[in-house]
Amino acid sequence: MRNLTPLEARVLGVLVEKQHTVPDTYPLSLNALTAGCNQKTARSPVIEASEAEVLTALDGLKSMSLVFEGSGSRVVRYEHNMGRVFNAPVAAVALLTVLMLRGPQTAAELRLNSERLHKFADISSVEGFLEELAERYPPRVVKLARAPGAREPRWAHLLCGEVAEPVWVAPPPGEAAPVALGELAAMKAEQTRLAQEVTELREMVQKLARELGIESA
C-alpha cells in the first residue's frame, strides 16, 4: 500500500472519529466530512479543504479499500474500513486516528485525546499498543527523539511516510523547558482521576467502618 497524502489521512481520521462521536450521522455525507476536515478544534494543522479536494482524497482512499460508499440513502455517504485493511484492533485504530488528526503526541496525551474513541486502562496500555504498531512491517508509528527537558517522548504515525524530526532549541541557562499544553492537560486529567479514586476509596472505608461499628480516621 502506498503512503497516504496528508488530506487522505485527515479524511480517514475524521471518518473514524465521527463514527464514535456522532454515530447517528455516520456514515458521513461529503458536506459533513469536509466540515470535519476543516474543524478549528482538535486538529493539527488546521486546514481549509474544498469539497472537490476531499472528493479526490476519497477516490484515493477507495482505491485502497480504506473507504466505501454507503448504501440506502439518496445522499452519498462514506464509511471507513481502516481496522480491516490495517488488521488493527479498535485500540490501535483509535491511536492512529488521534495521531492523524492532532499530530505527534506523548502517550499521556494520546490516552486523554482518544478517550471518546477507546478508553485505555492506563498509560502503559497505550504504550503497549504503540510499541506493537512500531514493530510491525511496515511500521505504523515511530517514537520521536525526546526534546531536551521534556518529560516524555512523542509518537507520530507513519501512514504518510517518514516523519521529519523536529529541531529543538535549548532554553537559556536557568530557564525551565516549557510544558506542552497537551501534556499539561493530560497531567491535570490524571490528577483529577487519582483524586476521584482517593475520594471513592475514602467513602468505601467509611462505609465499611460504619458496618463494622468502628470509627474511621
SEGU-369379 format. One record per residue: residue in one letter; x, y, z of N, C-alpha, C, O in turn. Coordinates in steps of 0.02 Angstrom, whole numbers, padded with zeros to 5 digits, always signed. Example, Ala and Ser with C-alpha at 12.3 -4.5 7.8 and 13.67 -1.06 7.14 Angstrom:
% SEGU-369379
A+00660-00284+00390+00615-00225+00390+00660-00165+00390+00712-00166+00423S+00642-00112+00354+00684-00053+00357+00645+00002+00394+00670+00057+00402
% end
This chain:
% SEGU-369379
M+00042-00060+00000+00000+00000+00000+00044+00062+00000+00093+00066+00037R+00027+00111-00040+00066+00173-00043+00053+00216+00019+00006+00203+00056N+00095+00266+00028+00085+00313+00082+00023+00356+00068+00007+00370+00010L-00011+00376+00120-00068+00421+00113-00044+00492+00104+00010+00510+00127T-00084+00533+00071-00071+00604+00070-00097+00634+00135-00138+00602+00169P-00073+00693+00155-00098+00723+00217-00174+00730+00218-00205+00720+00270L-00205+00748+00162-00277+00756+00161-00312+00688+00165-00364+00683+00197E-00284+00637+00134-00314+00570+00140-00312+00547+00213-00360+00518+00237A-00257+00561+00247-00252+00544+00318-00303+00582+00359-00333+00554+00404R-00313+00646+00343-00363+00686+00379-00433+00658+00367-00472+00652+00414V-00449+00642+00305-00516+00615+00289-00527+00549+00326-00580+00539+00355L-00478+00506+00324-00485+00441+00357-00493+00450+00432-00535+00417+00463G-00454+00495+00461-00459+00508+00533-00527+00535+00552-00555+00515+00603V-00554+00580+00512-00620+00609+00526-00674+00555+00524-00719+00554+00567L-00671+00510+00476-00721+00457+00470-00720+00412+00533-00773+00395+00559V-00660+00394+00556-00656+00353+00616-00682+00391+00677-00720+00364+00717E-00661+00454+00683-00681+00495+00740-00757+00502+00744-00787+00491+00796K-00788+00521+00688-00860+00535+00688-00901+00471+00697-00957+00474+00722Q-00873+00414+00678-00909+00351+00690-00922+00342+00764-00974+00315+00783H-00875+00365+00806-00882+00357+00878-00916+00417+00911-00955+00408+00959T-00903+00477+00887-00929+00536+00922-00998+00558+00899-01036+00586+00939V-01016+00545+00836-01083+00562+00811-01111+00503+00771-01121+00509+00711P-01122+00446+00804-01143+00386+00768-01209+00394+00731-01221+00359+00682D-01252+00440+00754-01317+00449+00721-01311+00477+00650-01356+00467+00609T-01256+00512+00636-01247+00541+00569-01195+00504+00528-01175+00527+00474Y-01172+00446+00553-01122+00406+00518-01156+00350+00481-01203+00321+00508P-01135+00333+00419-01082+00361+00377-01093+00435+00361-01149+00460+00366L-01040+00469+00340-01042+00542+00331-01055+00561+00259-01031+00529+00212S-01093+00616+00251-01101+00646+00185-01037+00685+00168-00995+00696+00211L-01030+00704+00106-00971+00742+00085-00968+00808+00123-00914+00830+00143N-01025+00840+00132-01027+00904+00168-01004+00897+00240-00964+00936+00264A-01030+00845+00274-01011+00834+00344-00937+00815+00349-00903+00835+00396L-00914+00776+00302-00844+00754+00303-00797+00813+00292-00746+00819+00325T-00815+00857+00245-00774+00916+00233-00772+00961+00294-00719+00988+00311A-00830+00970+00327-00833+01011+00387-00788+00981+00442-00755+01017+00478G-00788+00914+00447-00746+00881+00496-00672+00890+00482-00632+00898+00528C-00654+00890+00418-00584+00901+00399-00561+00971+00416-00503+00982+00433N-00607+01019+00411-00590+01089+00420-00604+01115+00490-00603+01176+00501Q-00617+01071+00538-00630+01092+00607-00572+01135+00632-00514+01125+00615K-00590+01183+00674-00538+01225+00704-00513+01196+00770-00460+01216+00794T-00550+01149+00799-00530+01119+00863-00511+01046+00851-00535+01014+00805A-00466+01021+00894-00444+00951+00892-00413+00933+00825-00418+00876+00803R-00382+00981+00792-00349+00970+00728-00281+01004+00727-00275+01062+00747S-00232+00969+00702-00165+00999+00692-00132+00965+00633-00118+00906+00635P-00120+01004+00580-00134+01076+00573-00207+01088+00555-00241+01043+00531V-00230+01150+00566-00296+01170+00542-00291+01183+00467-00245+01216+00444I-00340+01156+00429-00337+01163+00356-00403+01192+00330-00452+01200+00367E-00403+01209+00266-00463+01232+00231-00467+01193+00166-00443+01217+00114A-00496+01134+00167-00502+01092+00108-00570+01103+00075-00621+01111+00110S-00572+01103+00010-00635+01110-00026-00667+01041-00034-00634+00990-00024E-00731+01040-00052-00765+00977-00063-00733+00939-00121-00729+00877-00119A-00710+00975-00172-00677+00942-00229-00612+00908-00206-00597+00853-00229E-00575+00941-00162-00512+00911-00137-00527+00849-00094-00492+00799-00097V-00580+00854-00053-00599+00797-00011-00622+00739-00055-00607+00681-00041L-00657+00754-00109-00679+00701-00156-00619+00665-00187-00619+00604-00194T-00569+00704-00205-00508+00674-00234-00475+00628-00182-00452+00574-00199A-00472+00651-00120-00444+00610-00067-00485+00546-00057-00457+00492-00046L-00551+00552-00060-00595+00494-00054-00582+00443-00109-00581+00383-00097D-00572+00468-00170-00558+00423-00226-00494+00383-00212-00490+00323-00226G-00443+00417-00186-00380+00384-00170-00389+00331-00116-00361+00277-00120L-00429+00348-00065-00441+00300-00010-00483+00241-00033-00472+00185-00011K-00531+00254-00078-00572+00199-00104-00530+00151-00146-00542+00091-00146S-00480+00177-00181-00437+00134-00222-00396+00086-00179-00373+00034-00204M-00388+00102-00115-00351+00059-00068-00399+00021-00022-00377-00012+00025S-00463+00026-00036-00516-00007+00005-00519+00019+00076-00546-00015+00120L-00491+00078+00089-00494+00108+00155-00561+00144+00167-00579+00157+00224V-00596+00160+00113-00661+00193+00118-00709+00162+00069-00691+00142+00014F-00772+00157+00091-00826+00133+00048-00882+00184+00046-00890+00224+00092E-00920+00183-00008-00981+00223-00012-01038+00184+00020-01049+00126+00002G-01073+00216+00067-01130+00183+00099-01189+00178+00052-01192+00214+00002S-01236+00134+00068-01295+00125+00027-01358+00138+00068-01355+00144+00130G-01414+00144+00033-01478+00154+00068-01495+00226+00083-01538+00239+00125S-01463+00273+00049-01477+00344+00060-01473+00380-00006-01433+00363-00049R-01515+00431-00014-01514+00470-00076-01450+00512-00080-01426+00528-00134V-01423+00529-00022-01360+00566-00020-01303+00516-00012-01306+00472+00030V-01251+00524-00053-01194+00478-00048-01159+00489+00018-01143+00545+00038R-01148+00433+00053-01115+00436+00118-01054+00389+00118-01051+00340+00081Y-01006+00406+00161-00942+00371+00160-00927+00341+00229-00941+00372+00281E-00898+00282+00229-00877+00248+00290-00807+00218+00281-00787+00201+00225H-00772+00212+00336-00703+00188+00332-00700+00112+00340-00748+00080+00363N-00644+00084+00321-00630+00013+00327-00560+00003+00356-00525-00044+00338M-00540+00050+00399-00471+00054+00421-00448-00007+00461-00394-00034+00449G-00489-00028+00509-00469-00084+00551-00455-00147+00511-00407-00183+00526R-00497-00161+00461-00489-00222+00423-00428-00218+00376-00389-00265+00371V-00420-00161+00343-00364-00154+00296-00297-00156+00332-00250-00187+00309F-00293-00122+00390-00230-00121+00428-00224-00180+00476-00173-00187+00510N-00276-00222+00479-00276-00279+00525-00258-00255+00595-00213-00282+00628A-00295-00205+00618-00280-00174+00683-00341-00175+00727-00397-00164+00703P-00333-00187+00792-00389-00185+00839-00414-00114+00850-00381-00065+00829V-00471-00109+00882-00502-00043+00893-00455+00004+00929-00451+00063+00912A-00419-00021+00979-00374+00022+01018-00319+00051+00974-00303+00111+00980A-00290+00011+00930-00237+00035+00886-00264+00084+00835-00232+00134+00819V-00324+00071+00809-00356+00117+00762-00368+00185+00796-00360+00237+00765A-00389+00183+00858-00402+00246+00895-00338+00287+00901-00339+00348+00891L-00282+00255+00917-00219+00291+00923-00196+00320+00857-00174+00378+00854L-00201+00281+00804-00182+00306+00737-00226+00365+00717-00203+00413+00688T-00290+00360+00734-00337+00413+00716-00318+00478+00750-00317+00531+00717V-00304+00476+00815-00287+00537+00851-00221+00566+00826-00213+00627+00823L-00174+00523+00808-00111+00547+00780-00122+00580+00712-00089+00630+00697M-00167+00552+00671-00181+00582+00605-00216+00649+00613-00205+00694+00572L-00257+00656+00663-00296+00718+00671-00259+00772+00709-00269+00831+00696R-00217+00753+00756-00186+00802+00801-00110+00806+00798-00080+00848+00831G-00078+00762+00759-00006+00765+00753+00028+00728+00810-00005+00697+00851P+00095+00732+00814+00134+00695+00865+00112+00713+00936+00099+00771+00952Q+00109+00661+00978+00088+00670+01047+00123+00619+01092+00148+00568+01069T+00124+00634+01157+00150+00587+01205+00097+00533+01219+00039+00541+01201A+00118+00479+01251+00070+00427+01269+00015+00453+01315-00042+00433+01309A+00033+00498+01360-00017+00527+01406-00067+00569+01367-00127+00566+01380E-00043+00608+01320-00088+00649+01279-00133+00604+01237-00193+00619+01229L-00106+00551+01210-00145+00505+01169-00200+00472+01210-00257+00464+01186R-00184+00453+01271-00235+00423+01314-00293+00472+01327-00351+00453+01325L-00276+00534+01339-00326+00585+01351-00367+00600+01289-00429+00603+01291N-00333+00609+01233-00367+00631+01172-00406+00575+01136-00449+00589+01095S-00391+00512+01153-00426+00457+01121-00483+00429+01163-00512+00378+01147E-00498+00463+01218-00546+00436+01266-00615+00423+01236-00649+00375+01255R-00636+00465+01188-00702+00456+01158-00702+00401+01105-00755+00378+01083L-00643+00380+01084-00638+00326+01034-00625+00259+01068-00652+00208+01046H-00584+00259+01120-00569+00198+01157-00541+00217+01225-00498+00261+01229K-00565+00186+01277-00541+00200+01345-00484+00153+01363-00494+00092+01367F-00425+00180+01373-00368+00141+01393-00364+00140+01469-00377+00190+01503A-00347+00082+01496-00344+00074+01569-00291+00119+01601-00301+00147+01654D-00234+00125+01567-00180+00166+01593-00132+00183+01535-00141+00161+01479I-00082+00223+01552-00034+00245+01501+00007+00186+01474+00025+00185+01416S+00021+00138+01518+00061+00080+01495+00025+00041+01442+00057+00012+01398S-00042+00038+01444-00079+00003+01392-00075+00041+01326-00072+00010+01272V-00074+00107+01329-00064+00148+01269+00004+00133+01239+00010+00122+01179E+00054+00132+01281+00123+00120+01257+00129+00050+01227+00165+00039+01179G+00092+00002+01256+00095-00066+01229+00069-00070+01158+00099-00103+01115F+00013-00036+01144-00014-00036+01077+00032+00003+01029+00040-00016+00972L+00061+00058+01054+00106+00097+01012+00168+00056+00993+00190+00058+00935E+00195+00020+01041+00254-00021+01026+00238-00077+00977+00279-00094+00934E+00177-00105+00982+00157-00157+00935+00151-00128+00864+00172-00160+00816L+00123-00068+00859+00118-00035+00794+00187-00017+00766+00197-00019+00705A+00233+00001+00810+00300+00020+00788+00340-00041+00764+00385-00034+00723E+00324-00100+00791+00362-00161+00774+00334-00196+00713+00364-00245+00689R+00279-00173+00686+00251-00204+00626+00295-00190+00566+00339-00147+00566Y+00281-00229+00513+00314-00214+00449+00261-00207+00396+00224-00255+00381P+00255-00147+00366+00293-00087+00383+00268-00057+00449+00210-00066+00467P+00312-00023+00485+00291+00008+00548+00238+00062+00536+00240+00097+00485R+00191+00067+00582+00137+00116+00576+00149+00180+00617+00121+00233+00602V+00191+00174+00669+00207+00232+00710+00281+00232+00725+00316+00182+00715V+00305+00288+00749+00376+00294+00769+00380+00337+00831+00342+00385+00840K+00426+00319+00876+00438+00359+00935+00491+00411+00918+00546+00394+00897L+00473+00474+00926+00519+00529+00910+00569+00539+00966+00557+00521+01024A+00625+00568+00949+00676+00583+01000+00647+00632+01051+00612+00679+01033R+00661+00620+01114+00634+00663+01166+00668+00730+01165+00729+00735+01160A+00628+00782+01169+00656+00850+01168+00693+00864+01233+00673+00838+01286P+00745+00904+01231+00782+00921+01292+00734+00950+01345+00699+00999+01331G+00734+00921+01404+00691+00946+01458+00621+00917+01458+00584+00927+01506A+00602+00883+01404+00535+00854+01400+00530+00793+01446+00579+00757+01455R+00471+00782+01474+00462+00726+01520+00451+00661+01483+00471+00608+01507E+00420+00665+01425+00404+00604+01387+00419+00614+01313+00415+00670+01288P+00437+00560+01278+00444+00565+01205+00376+00568+01172+00326+00546+01201R+00374+00594+01112+00311+00596+01074+00312+00541+01021+00365+00517+01001W+00252+00522+01000+00243+00472+00948+00211+00505+00887+00172+00553+00894A+00227+00479+00828+00197+00504+00766+00178+00444+00722+00209+00391+00726H+00127+00453+00679+00108+00399+00634+00152+00402+00571+00180+00455+00554L+00157+00346+00537+00197+00341+00476+00154+00327+00415+00180+00305+00363L+00089+00339+00419+00045+00324+00363+00056+00369+00304+00037+00353+00247C+00088+00427+00315+00104+00472+00260+00178+00470+00243+00202+00513+00206G+00214+00422+00270+00285+00418+00257+00326+00438+00318+00299+00449+00372E+00392+00442+00309+00437+00459+00363+00421+00528+00392+00399+00573+00356V+00434+00535+00456+00420+00598+00491+00486+00634+00502+00535+00605+00526A+00487+00698+00485+00548+00738+00498+00553+00753+00572+00506+00779+00602E+00610+00737+00601+00620+00751+00672+00622+00827+00683+00657+00862+00647P+00586+00852+00734+00587+00924+00747+00655+00946+00774+00690+00908+00807V+00673+01007+00759+00735+01036+00784+00719+01073+00849+00680+01121+00849W+00748+01051+00904+00733+01081+00969+00788+01131+00987+00847+01118+00980V+00766+01188+01010+00812+01240+01033+00813+01239+01109+00761+01247+01141A+00871+01229+01138+00877+01225+01210+00859+01292+01242+00877+01344+01214P+00823+01293+01299+00807+01356+01332+00870+01387+01362+00919+01352+01374P+00869+01452+01374+00928+01485+01404+00945+01454+01471+00900+01427+01505P+01008+01457+01492+01029+01428+01557+00986+01456+01614+00975+01516+01619G+00964+01411+01657+00923+01432+01714+00849+01437+01699+00809+01447+01745E+00830+01431+01637+00759+01436+01618+00731+01366+01605+00760+01328+01567A+00676+01351+01636+00646+01284+01629+00617+01276+01560+00592+01323+01529A+00619+01214+01535+00589+01199+01470+00514+01204+01476+00486+01182+01527P+00480+01232+01427+00407+01239+01431+00373+01171+01427+00398+01124+01396V+00315+01166+01459+00275+01105+01457+00221+01114+01404+00186+01165+01404A+00215+01066+01359+00164+01071+01306+00095+01073+01337+00082+01042+01389L+00049+01110+01304-00019+01116+01330-00052+01048+01334-00087+01034+01382G-00042+01007+01283-00072+00941+01284-00047+00899+01342-00085+00863+01374E+00019+00903+01355+00048+00865+01410+00021+00890+01477+00008+00851+01522L+00013+00956+01483-00014+00985+01544-00086+00962+01555-00105+00946+01611A-00126+00962+01501-00195+00939+01507-00198+00866+01527-00241+00847+01568A-00154+00826+01500-00153+00755+01517-00134+00745+01591-00163+00703+01625M-00086+00785+01615-00066+00780+01685-00124+00801+01731-00135+00770+01783K-00160+00854+01712-00216+00876+01753-00272+00825+01753-00303+00813+01805A-00285+00794+01696-00337+00743+01692-00319+00683+01736-00362+00656+01770E-00255+00663+01735-00233+00607+01777-00238+00625+01850-00257+00583+01891Q-00222+00688+01867-00227+00710+01936-00299+00708+01960-00314+00688+02016T-00345+00730+01917-00416+00729+01933-00441+00658+01944-00479+00644+01990R-00419+00612+01900-00440+00542+01906-00415+00512+01971-00453+00477+02005L-00352+00526+01988-00325+00498+02050-00360+00527+02111-00373+00491+02160A-00377+00592+02109-00413+00623+02165-00482+00591+02173-00505+00580+02229Q-00514+00576+02118-00579+00544+02120-00574+00474+02150-00616+00453+02190E-00521+00437+02131-00512+00370+02159-00500+00373+02234-00525+00331+02271V-00461+00422+02257-00448+00430+02328-00514+00444+02365-00526+00416+02419T-00556+00488+02337-00620+00503+02368-00664+00442+02374-00695+00429+02425E-00667+00402+02319-00708+00342+02319-00682+00291+02370-00721+00259+02405L-00615+00284+02376-00587+00239+02425-00601+00261+02496-00615+00220+02540R-00599+00327+02507-00613+00354+02574-00685+00340+02593-00700+00321+02650E-00731+00349+02546-00802+00335+02559-00813+00261+02573-00854+00243+02615M-00777+00219+02536-00783+00146+02546-00760+00126+02616-00792+00086+02649V-00703+00155+02638-00676+00140+02704-00725+00163+02758-00737+00127+02807Q-00754+00222+02750-00802+00248+02799-00865+00204+02803-00892+00193+02857K-00887+00179+02745-00945+00136+02744-00931+00070+02780-00972+00047+02820L-00872+00041+02766-00853-00021+02799-00846-00011+02875-00865-00054+02914A-00819+00047+02894-00810+00062+02965-00878+00066+03000-00886+00041+03056R-00927+00097+02967-00994+00103+02997-01026+00034+03004-01058+00019+03054E-01017-00009+02953-01046-00075+02955-01014-00118+03009-01047-00161+03039L-00949-00107+03023-00915-00146+03073-00920-00114+03142-00897-00143+03191G-00949-00054+03145-00959-00021+03209-00895+00007+03238-00888+00011+03299I-00849+00027+03194-00787+00057+03218-00781+00127+03189-00813+00145+03140E-00738+00166+03222-00728+00234+03199-00670+00235+03149-00619+00202+03158S-00679+00275+03096-00626+00283+03046-00596+00352+03051-00631+00399+03071A-00533+00359+03034-00499+00423+03038-00523+00469+02985-00500+00526+02980
% end
